[in-house]
Amino acid sequence: MEQHVRVGLLGCGTVGEAFAELLVERSPAIESVTGISLELARIAVRDPGRPRSSKLDPELFTGNTDDVVKAEDIDIVVELIGGTKPVGELVMAALKAGKPVVTANKELVGSAGPELFAAAEQAGVDFFFEAAAVAAVPILRPLRESLLAEDVTRVAGIVNGTTNYILTRMMADGLGFGEVLAKAQELGLAEPDATADIEGADAASKAAILASLAFNQSVVAHNVTREGITGLEPEDFELAAQFGYVIKLLAVAERFPDGPDGIGSVGAQVFPALVERDHPLATVRDSFNAVFVTTSAAGELMFYGHGAGPRPSASSILGDVVSAADHLRRGTHRRVPVGPPAVMRPTQELVHSYYIRTEVNEAPGVLSEVTGVFGRHGVSIRKVDQQGSESQARVVFITFPATEHALHSALEELRGLGHVRDVGRVLRIYK
């Protein structure tokens, strides 16, 4: 059965324009394979008169969002404005009007996902957001469909292309953070204001989305503790390499079997981590992304590809539109399989091994004094590397697994010791 589906687009920035062009370009091929004729019917933008792509008919543009959200002749709404206000209200209005919605807005889904999932289910329509997690990397559909019956215990990955490019170049070229950030901005890989990327906010939204689908529990961005990459120095990369590691900004969500009703509690964090050189995530370079999923039956799975860029994102969005159109034809929809709010495990109870860089006075007994502090707080030392001059030394510790509470208590005492000049960068070690 053939069907004609009219698509309305909210926003026509870089990604929006790439999506609109791709829909126009690929529509004949999609129709030949699926029997669904997709028509880009209307585009709501702030300034309809501004020059746009020559591939898009100027008559498509309107300055009124109601022409997309509430219009009876629009079948599917694609939201690519970004942000949460007033976008959240527009998406909610479209769902309540019985229109399937496709979005790439990780900030919106990461903060208001539960409400939007519920509204879509009540209206009996699709709410798709594959591109909100890792752009073109198909991870959400496997989590919400293929792995739905799996016991997923951990989802971890490199989910921000900007920071992965920065860390790759810092390690490969020995450059400082500011210099590489400027280069990323020059290449268009980083926004002029890259705060959301480098401070981990972007990755935290994506971690919340991944955790929600992996564990069938509602996790929102403010549940995710985060630490950015701004304090990293070339010395950290040199030392990481000496110990057999690379440094990556990771989003890590883990389910623990101690929550109520047998569903388990959830820990979710974003942090720069040492990753063993032979781990698959260590090979993910530049702006590429990857998600590593650990399950009880299927074992370990990795999803890899472009995590950013207009064209890859547009491809993922168009895939969602085709799925939503097919469901419209069949008179069905796919529920977002996310349950009640997750029971979040306190960050202080999460366990990691750690890399700790310190500067101490070079004097008899100092190393013994420092290791004694760690021991008193239940942090066992696995490796020690000491280099120094006659007056001071740099000492790097690699620990065995310990709780974050134990580590922070030890560090607080260390900072009070007279012979400890500085407690530098502390990095978790991903296992």
N, C-alpha and C positions, 0 to 999 in steps of 0.2 A: 504494500500500500504506500503510494507516494504521498508526501505532505509538504506544504509550503509553510515555512516558519520565518516569521519576521523578528529580527533582533534589534533591540534598542541599546545604545551605548551611552553610558554616563562617563564623560571625560574623554579627552582626546589628546593627552600628552604624548610622551615618547612611546610608552607601552601601548596606550590606547590607539595611537595612529598605526603602530605596527600590527596590532590585532585587526583593525579595520581593513588595512591593506591585505592582510593574509586571508581574512574571510572572503573578500571580493575575489582574490586570486584563486583560492582553493575551492570555492563553492561548486563549480562544475564537477570537479573530481569527487567531492563529497557526495554530490547528488548521484553520480554514476555508481558509487559503491553502496550507498545507503538508501537511495530513493528519497532522501530528504533535501528539499531545496531551501537553502538558507539565504535570506535576503537581509542585508544591512539596511534597515528601514529608517533609522533616525539616530542622531548623535546630539546629545545635550552638552553644551560647553558654555563657559562664562562669556566668551566673545565669539559669537557665530561669524562675524565678519573678518576675522583674522585669516590671513592666507594659510592654507593647509596643503596636504599632499595632493598632487595633480591626479592621483588615482581615485580620489574621493569626490563625489558630486557635491558641490557647494549647497545644493538644495537639501541635503541631508541634515544640515546643522540647524539647531534651535538653541535659544537661550533659556528655555523653560524646561526644567527637569520633569514637570508633570506630563510633558509630551512623550516622555519615555516611561516614567514610573506608573502613571495612571491611564495612559492611552489604551483604549480597547483593542487597537490594531497592532499592539506590540505583544509578542508571545513570550520572549525571553529578554531579561534585562542583564546586561553586563556592566558591572561597576568597576571603573578604573580611575576614579578620582583620587582615592587615597585618603588617609586620615580617618578620624572617627566622627567628626561633626562638620556639617550636618549629614554626612554620608550614612551614618547608622540609621537615621530617620528615613532616608530615602530607600535604603535596602529593606528596612522593616515594612515600609509602605508598599513596596513592590511585592513582597512575600504575602502580605495581607490581602493584596489585590489578586492573589492567585497566580502570580508570575514566577516561574523559576528564575533564580538569580545565580549568576556566575561572577566571582570576584577574584582578584589577586591581592587583596588588601589584608596583609598579615597583621597589621596593627588592629584593624577592626575585628578580624576573626579571633586574634589572640586575646582581645580584651572583652568582646561581647559575644563570643561564639555561642555559649549556652543559650542565650536569649534568642539568637537568630536560628539555631538548630530547632528550638522548640516552636518558633513561629512557622518555620518551613514545614514541620511535621503537622502542625495544626491545620495549615492551609492545604496540605497534601501535595506540595511541590518540591522540586529539587533545590538544594542550596549547595553549590559546588565551589571549591576553592583550592584546586590542585596547585595553582601557581603561587598561592600564598605561602607555601612552605619552602620549596627549593626550586622555584621557577620551572624549568623544563624537565627536571628529574621526577619521574613518576613514582612517588612514594606514598601519597595519601590514598590513592585508589587501591594499591595492594594492602595497605593497613585496614581500610574500611571494607574491603571485599575479600581478597585472597587470603589474608591472614586473620580474618575476623574470628575464626574459631581457634586460633593459636594462643598459646600461653606466651605472650611477649613479655620478657623480663627487663629488657633494656633497649633504648633507642639512643644512639649517640652519633653525632656527625658534625661535619663542617658545613654550616648552613648559611654562611655569609661570604660572598665572593670577594668583597672589598678587603676584608681583614685577611682572608687567605692569600690574596695577592701581596698584601703588605708583609705578612710574615714570611712568605716564600722568598721575596726579594731581600728582606733583612737577613735571612739565613744564607741565601746563595751569594749575595753581593757584599755582605758585611756592612751594610748601610744603616744609618740611624733611622728611627721611627719617623721623624719629621720630614726627612728627605724623601723617604719612600711614599709617605702620604701625599706629599706635593706631586710626585710623579703620577700616582694613581689618580689624583684630581685632574692633572693635565691630560691623561689618557681617557678621562670620562668614566673610570672605574669607581671613582668616589665622588660623592656630592660635594659642592663647595662647603657645606656644613655636614661633615661626616660623623657627627657626634653619635647618632643612633647606631652606626656601624661599629665604630671603634670602642664605644663604651658598652657594647653587648646588648643594647635594647632591641635591635632588629632580631638578633639571634634568640633573645628571650621570647619574643612573640612566636617565633617559629617553633621553639622548644615546647611552648604551651600547646600549640596545634598538634604537633607530633605525639606528645604525651597523651593528649585527650583521645586521639584515635587509637594509639597503641594499647592503651590500658582500659579503654571504654569508661573513662571517668573524666569529668570536666576539670581541666586545668586552665587557668588564665594567666596572662603574662605577669601579673604582680605576684603570682605564686612562685615564680622562677627567680632565684637569686642570681645575680650576674656580676661579673668582673670583666673589665675591658683589657685592652692591650697597650694602653698608652705608657705604662711604666716600664715596658720591656726595653732592654739595652743590648747592643751588639754582643757584650760580654756574656749575656744569658744564652745566646745562640751558640757561641763558641763552646761554652761549658756543656750545654745540652749535647752538642755533637761529640764531645769527649766521652760522655757517658753513654752514647749510643742512641740519642733521642733527637727528634725534631720538635718544634713548638707549633702547635695549632690552637686556634680558638675553637673550642668544642661546645656544643649544646648536648647535655647529657640528662636523660630522664630514665629513672629506674623504678621498678615496682618491687616492693618488699612484701613478703607474705604475713604481715602482722596487723593489717587493718581490720575494721569491723566487717562482719558478714562474709569473711573469707575473700574479699576483693583486694585486700592489701593496701598499704600506704604507698605514696609516691614521693620521690625526691627529684627535684628538677633544678639544674644549675647551668649557667654559662660561664666558662672560664678558659683562660689560656692554659694549655696543658702540655706536659712532655709526653710524646707518643713514641714508642719504640720504633726504631728506623725500619724494621721489617714488618710493621703492622700495615694493613692495606690503607688505612687513613693517612699514614705518613707519606704516601706516594701521591696524594691529591694536591696538586700544585696550582699556583696562580689563582685565577678566578673560578676554577672548577669547585664543585661541591660534591659531597658524598654523605650518605646516611647509612650507618651500620646498625642492623637490627639483630638482636639476639632472641631466639625463641627456643622452646623446649623440644619441639618435634622437628621443625625444619632446620634447626641449628642457626648458624650465622649467615646473614644475607647482607650484601652491600649494594646500594643504589647510587649510581655515579653519573654525573653529567654537568652541563652548564647550569649554574645556580643563579645566574643573572643575565641581563641583556634583554632588549626589547623583543627581538625575534624569537629566542627560546621561550620567553614568557608568553608571547602571543600564541605560540604553538600549543602550549599547555592549556591556555584559556580556550582556544578553539576546540580542543579535544573535549573539554567540559561542555561547551555549547552543543557539540554533536550528541553527546550523551543525554543532555537535557532535552534536546529536540526529539531524540528517539523515544524517551520516556513519555513525552507529550503525545507522540503518535500512538503509543501503546496504552495511554491512559493510566500510567503508573508513575511512581517516583521512588527514589532511594533514600531511606532514612539515614541521617548521620548517626552512626552507632556510638553515641556518647551518653553515659549515664549520669548519675548524680555528682555533685562536687567531690573532687578527690580529697582524701585525707592526706594532707601533706606532711611528710616526715620532716621534723625540724632540721635545718641545715647543720646545726651543731652536732647532730647525731650521725651525719653522713661520714663515710670512711674512705680515705684515700691514702696513698703514699705521697710523699712530698719531696720537692727539691727546695732547699733553703740556702740562700747565699748570705754570708755574714762577713763583717770586717771586725777583727779583734786585735788587741795588743799582742805583740809577740813577747810572751813571758812564760816562764815555767808554770805548768799546772793549769793554764787557761783552757786548753782543749778539754782536759778532764773536768774542769768546772762547768763548761758549756754542755758537755754530754751528760753530766750529772743532772742538769736542769731538765733536759729532755726525759731522762729516765724517771725522775720524780713525777712527771706528768703522764707517764705511760706511753711515751713515744720512743720506739726503739730505732736505733741508727743502723742502716744497712751498709752505707758507704760514706767515707769521708775523703775529701780532697783538700789539701792545704798547700798554699803557696804564699810566700811572703818575703819580706825584707827583715832587717835586724829589728825594726821597731813595730811593724804591724804585719798582719797576715790576712789573706782572704781564705775563708774556710767554707766549703760547700758540703752540705749534708744531704744524703738521700736516705729517706726513712722507710721503715716497714709501715704497713697500713695502720692508721690511727684515726680516731674521730677528729672532726674539726675542732670540737671543744678542747680536746687534749692538746692539739697543736697550738691553738691560740693562747691557751693558758701558759704553755711553755714559752712561747714567743714573748708574752707579756713579761714574764720573769726575766728572760734573756735581756730585754731592753733596759732592765734596771741594773744590770751588772756593770761595774766600773770598767772592766776590761773589754766589754763589747762596744765597739765604736758605732756599729750600724747593723741592723737586721735588714738586709736588702730584699730582693724579690723572692717571694715564696710562690712556687708553682705546684699544682697538683700533677700527679703522674697517672695517666690513663692506662688501665689494664683491661 
